[in-house]
Amino acid sequence: MSGVGLGGVGVITGWGEGIASLPTDAVVAAGERMVVPAPTPAVTGERFRRATRECLLGVKAVAALLDDAGLTREQIAGSDTALLYVTAAGYGASNHAFIVGAEGSGAGPLHFPYTAPSAVPAEVTIEYGLRGPYVTLIGGAATTIEALAWGGRLIADGSCSRALVLAVETFAECAPLYARDRRLLGRPLTEAAVCGLLVAGDRPLAVQVVAGASARAAEVRRRAGETLACAPLLAFALARAAGEDPWSVTGRWRGQTLALTED
């Protein structure tokens, strides 16, 4: 096989765990809230004592994926699993915490390492013992489309047998910043952590620029709200639950809409 298949999707959002928690209309469900925050996962262990919310959400999303795919930690550990991490806003919270701490009321130097976007995938790789190819991409939904195609190429060229594509977006800590320009992003801003599993299959993936969003992308926006990089993976989850082709997804970022297409 020279393509990919979808092995599962783990979904955590401000609405709850799994797509069944998504409302019919996110705008109505949010009411006056600009941000729908995701609760901080209860992850135990000394190593997580200083971990940021986005790190804990990333770890939890992979756990949700394992449940959905029926896999164990041992089955994804090692050098045969790639990790591609995407976020547009998910490192803003840790930077905010560091700045506030530097001003005398919070995090301070011990939290400086968490200001790097690579902090989230680093915690995930340590927690699950991943040692395969590892990429961090910064951007919104279109960047996730690129990450999915990249994961497909890694599988096709034999660099790995499976690829985790993880997106995490948090907004609550920087809500005043997003409130300054309501034109740039839709409302509500819904925090989310979503992880998709790519495995060897018969679907070759490439990326193309398209004129408009897919119907599934519009459904994600309507039901979940604005989730930035998480949106294409949420579309995967919705399509998979409906027993439909998951690959007709699109993602838009900075004026450009990308779609997955057969290579």
C-alpha positions in Angstrom: 0.0 0.0 0.0 1.3 3.4 -0.9 -1.2 5.6 0.8 -2.8 6.1 4.2 -5.9 5.2 6.2 -7.4 6.8 9.3 -7.0 4.7 12.4 -8.8 6.8 14.9 -9.4 10.3 16.3 -9.3 11.5 19.9 -11.3 14.6 20.6 -11.2 17.0 23.6 -13.0 20.4 23.4 -14.4 23.0 25.6 -17.8 21.2 25.1 -16.5 17.9 26.5 -14.8 14.7 25.3 -15.8 13.2 21.9 -17.9 14.7 19.2 -21.1 13.6 20.9 -20.5 16.5 23.3 -20.6 19.1 20.5 -23.8 21.3 20.5 -25.9 21.7 17.4 -25.1 25.4 17.3 -22.0 26.7 19.1 -22.9 30.3 18.9 -26.2 29.7 20.6 -24.7 27.3 23.2 -21.9 29.8 24.0 -24.3 32.6 24.8 -22.3 35.6 25.8 -19.0 33.7 26.2 -16.2 34.7 23.8 -14.1 31.7 24.9 -15.3 28.2 25.7 -12.5 26.8 27.8 -11.5 23.2 28.1 -11.1 21.9 31.7 -7.5 21.1 32.7 -7.1 17.3 32.5 -6.3 15.6 35.8 -2.9 14.1 34.9 -0.9 12.8 37.9 2.9 12.6 38.3 5.7 14.8 39.5 6.8 15.4 35.9 3.5 17.2 35.2 3.7 19.4 38.2 4.6 22.5 36.2 3.2 21.4 32.9 0.9 23.9 31.2 -2.7 23.3 30.3 -1.9 22.9 26.6 0.7 20.2 27.4 -1.9 18.3 29.6 -4.5 18.7 26.9 -2.1 17.2 24.3 -1.4 14.2 26.5 -5.1 13.7 27.1 -6.0 13.9 23.4 -3.5 11.1 22.6 -5.1 9.0 25.4 -8.5 9.7 23.8 -7.1 8.6 20.5 -5.9 5.3 22.0 -9.3 4.6 23.3 -10.9 5.4 20.0 -8.5 3.3 18.0 -8.4 0.4 20.5 -4.6 0.6 21.0 -2.3 0.5 23.9 0.6 2.8 24.8 3.0 0.0 24.0 1.6 -0.3 20.4 2.5 3.3 19.6 5.8 3.6 21.5 9.1 3.5 19.8 10.7 4.7 16.6 7.9 3.6 14.2 5.4 6.3 15.2 5.8 9.9 13.9 4.4 12.9 15.7 3.3 16.1 13.8 2.1 18.8 16.1 0.2 21.9 14.9 -1.0 25.0 16.7 -1.7 28.6 16.0 -2.6 29.9 19.5 -1.6 27.0 21.8 1.7 28.5 23.0 0.2 31.9 23.7 -0.9 30.8 27.2 2.5 29.7 28.3 4.1 32.9 27.0 1.5 34.9 28.9 2.2 33.0 32.1 6.0 33.5 31.7 5.6 37.3 31.1 3.3 37.6 34.1 5.6 35.6 36.2 8.6 37.7 35.1 6.7 40.7 36.4 6.5 39.1 39.8 3.2 37.3 40.1 3.5 33.9 38.6 5.6 31.5 36.6 9.2 32.8 36.4 12.3 31.2 34.9 11.4 27.6 35.7 8.5 28.0 33.3 10.5 29.5 30.4 11.0 26.1 28.6 7.2 25.9 28.3 7.1 29.1 26.2 8.4 27.1 23.2 5.8 25.6 20.9 7.8 22.3 21.1 6.9 21.9 24.8 3.5 20.2 24.0 4.9 17.5 21.6 7.9 17.1 23.9 5.6 16.1 26.8 3.6 13.8 24.5 6.7 12.0 23.2 8.0 11.5 26.8 4.7 10.3 28.1 4.1 7.8 25.3 7.6 6.8 24.5 7.6 8.1 20.9 10.9 8.1 19.1 9.9 8.5 15.5 10.0 11.5 13.1 8.9 14.7 14.9 7.7 18.0 13.4 6.2 21.1 14.9 4.1 23.4 12.6 2.7 26.8 13.5 -0.5 27.9 11.9 -4.2 27.3 11.6 -6.5 24.8 9.9 -4.6 25.0 6.5 -1.4 24.1 8.3 -3.1 21.0 9.7 -4.0 19.9 6.1 -0.2 20.2 5.3 0.6 18.2 8.4 -1.7 15.4 7.3 -0.1 15.2 3.9 3.3 15.3 5.5 2.4 12.4 7.7 1.2 10.5 4.7 4.5 11.0 3.0 6.4 9.8 6.0 4.4 6.6 6.0 4.7 6.2 2.2 8.5 6.5 2.2 8.9 4.1 5.0 10.0 6.5 7.7 7.3 5.2 10.0 4.4 2.9 10.1 2.0 5.3 11.7 1.7 9.1 12.3 0.0 11.0 15.1 -1.2 14.4 13.9 -2.0 16.4 17.0 -3.5 19.9 17.3 -4.0 21.9 20.5 -5.5 25.3 20.8 -6.1 27.3 24.0 -7.5 30.8 24.3 -8.6 31.6 27.8 -5.3 33.1 29.1 -5.1 35.5 26.1 -8.8 36.3 25.7 -8.3 40.1 26.0 -5.9 39.9 23.1 -8.4 38.1 20.9 -11.1 40.5 21.9 -9.2 43.4 20.3 -10.1 42.4 16.8 -13.3 40.4 16.4 -12.9 40.4 12.6 -10.0 38.0 12.5 -11.6 35.0 14.1 -15.1 33.6 14.4 -16.9 33.2 17.7 -16.9 31.5 20.1 -13.3 30.6 20.4 -13.4 27.0 21.6 -10.4 25.4 23.2 -9.6 22.0 21.8 -7.0 19.2 21.6 -7.5 16.6 18.8 -5.3 13.8 17.7 -5.7 11.8 14.5 -3.9 8.5 13.7 -2.7 7.9 10.2 -1.8 4.3 9.2 -0.8 2.6 6.0 -3.7 2.4 3.6 -4.8 3.0 0.0 -5.4 6.8 0.0 -2.4 8.7 -1.4 -2.5 12.3 0.0 -1.4 15.6 -1.5 -2.5 19.2 -0.9 -4.1 21.6 -3.3 -5.4 25.2 -3.0 -9.2 25.4 -3.4 -11.7 28.2 -3.6 -14.0 27.4 -0.8 -14.5 25.4 2.4 -16.0 21.9 2.4 -19.4 21.2 3.9 -17.7 19.3 6.7 -15.5 22.3 7.6 -18.7 24.5 7.8 -20.2 21.9 10.1 -17.2 22.0 12.4 -17.4 25.8 12.6 -21.2 25.6 13.3 -21.1 22.9 15.9 -17.7 23.5 17.6 -16.9 27.2 17.0 -13.5 28.5 16.0 -10.9 25.8 16.8 -8.2 26.9 14.4 -5.7 24.1 13.8 -8.0 21.5 15.4 -10.8 22.0 12.8 -9.7 19.5 10.1 -9.2 16.8 12.7 -12.7 17.5 14.1 -14.0 17.1 10.6 -12.3 13.7 10.5 -14.0 12.7 13.7 -17.4 13.8 12.4 -17.1 12.0 9.1 -15.8 8.8 10.8 -18.7 8.8 13.2 -21.1 9.2 10.2 -19.4 6.4 8.3 -18.5 8.8 5.5 -15.3 9.4 3.6 -13.1 11.5 6.0 -10.7 12.8 3.4 -12.8 15.5 1.9 -11.7 18.1 4.4 -10.4 21.6 4.0 -8.6 24.1 6.2 -8.3 27.9 5.9 -5.5 30.1 7.3 -4.5 33.6 6.5 -6.7 33.9 3.4 -5.7 30.5 1.9 -7.9 27.4 1.8 -6.2 24.0 1.4 -7.7 20.6 0.7 -6.5 17.0 0.8 -6.4 15.4 -2.6 -5.2 12.1 -4.0 -1.6 12.4 -5.1 
